[in-house]
Amino acid sequence: EVAVSWRPSTEFAGNLYRGEGVLPASPRDVWECIKPVAGGLRTKWDQNVKDFEVIEALTDNISVCRTTTPSAFMRIISPREFVDVVVVKQYEDGTMLSAATNVEHLLCPPRPNFVRGFNYPCGCLCIPVPGEPDRTLLLTFFQTDLGGYLPQTVVDSFFPSSISGFYSNLTKAVKTLKA
């Protein structure tokens, strides 16, 4: 089960999308599947992530990364690339956070065959469910300008179903991880 809501973004002319759902896995297992690292599991289960690379590690928990996506929505949405500064943090209560926003980087100019998209402040929070070590509340926030010349109606149709698919595929991935 996932609840998806949205409201107009204060950052750009699109929407801020919020996903919320409880996953049947520990925060560590959920984090293992979503953490933003090169060679991580996300490219294996997330249909919207084709490749993820670290362009520059600025500190142990801050890096500049490029994410590429395949075409989507019956190829109406062509492949995209996003360049973000990503911050990762773990809190004392066990909550794990990945937050990102778009950035320009000299080592990462736009590439041919990809539309450059822009993530405005966004992220994921893996929050332990008190008294239930094998359950995780996952909050996700997306504010993505897909770039290009997509009608807003296409973007508005794509995101809610994409977020639901993210939670569904992540649930399958954590079950595989536990097996």
N, C-alpha and C positions, 0 to 999 in steps of 0.2 A: 504494500500500500504506500502510495506517495501522494502528497498534496502539493499541487503546483498553483502558485498565485503570481500575480504580476501587477505592476503599477508603472506609470510613466517614469522614466529615468530622469534624474536631475543632471546627469552627466552628458547625455546625447539625445538625439531625437527618436529613441527607441524605448524599450521597456527594461525594467529591472525584474528578473524572474527569480522566484524563490521556490526551492524544492525542499520538502521535509518528509522524512520517512524513517521508520525504525527497521534496521536490518538485523537478521538473525545470525550475528557474528560479533566477536569482540572488536573493540575499537582498533586493536593492533592488526587484526585480520583485514578489517575494512581499510585501514590506512595502508597496509601492504599493497592493496589493489589500486589505490588512487594516488599514492604519493608521487609528486612530480620529480621523477628521476629518469635519466637516460637508461634505456634497457629495462624499465619497470614493466609491471603487468598491465598497465592501462592500455597500451597499444594492442594487447591481446584480446581484451574483452569490450572495450569502448568503441562502438562502431563509428563514433565521430572523431576518433584520434587515430590518424594513420602513422604519425611519427612524432617523437618528442626528443628534443636534443638540448643539452645545456651549452649555450654559446659562451658564457663566462660565469664562473663561480666567484662571486664578490666576497662572500664570507661562507661560513659553514651552513648558514641558513638563508642566505640571499643569493639568488642567481638570475641571470638573464637567460631565458629559454625561448626556443622556437617550437611551436606546435603546428603540425600540418594536419589537415582534415581531407577526407576523400570527398568526391562529389556526393550530393545528398538530395533528398526530396525528388526522386526520379530524375536526377541529373539537372534539375532546374537550378540547383545551387552548385556551382563549380568548385573545385578544390580551393581551399583557403590556407593561408599561413598567418600565424599570430606570433608576435614577438612581445614577450612580457618580462617584467621584473617580478620574480616570485619569492615570497617570504614563507618560510615554514617555521612553525613554532609548536612546542608541546607545553601544556600548562600542567600545574601541580595536580589537578583533579583527573588527569589522564586525557583531557581533550586535546586533539591534534588539529591544527589549522594549516591550511594552505591558502594564501591570498595572493592575488596577482593584479597587475594593471599593465596596459600597453606602454611600450618604451621603444625609442629608436636606438639602434646600436650599429656602429660602423662595421662590425663583423657580420652583420645580418641585413644586407640590402634586400629589397624586394626581388623575388625570383620570377623568371618567366613561367608561365603555365599555372601560376597561383594568384589568386586575388588576395591582397593584403587586407586582413580584417583587424579589428581593434577590440580588445577586451578592456572595458572600463572596470573600476574596482569590482572584483569578484572573488569567489573563494568557496572552500568547503570546510566544514567543521565536523569532525568525528567526536561525538560527545558520549561518554559512558552513560548507560542507563543505571541509576542507583539500584543496587541489589540484584542486578541482572548482568553478570559479567559476559554473557554470550549474546548481548544485544547492544546495538549502537544507534543512537539518534544521529542521523546525517542531515545536516542543513547545507544546502547549496545555494549560491547566489550567482547569477549570470547577468551581465550587462554587456552584450556583444553586438558591435556594429559589424555585420558580415561584409561590409564594403561592397564595391561593385554597384550594379544598377538593379538590385532586387526590389520589387514592390514591397512595401511594408506589410501588405496582406500575406505575402509568401512567408516572410520572416515570422509574423504573428502566428501563422499556421504551423510552422516548423518547430518552434521552441518548446511549447508545452508537451508535444508528443515526444520530442527528442529528450526532454528531461525525464519523462516517464520511462522511456527506453533505457536511459542511463541507470536509473534505480533498478529496473528489472534485470539488466545485464550485470550490474554490480552484484546483485543478490546471487545470481548464478555463479559469478566468479568467486565470491567468498565461500560458497558451498563447495566448489571444486578445490579451493585452497585448503579447506578443512578435511577433505576426503583423503 
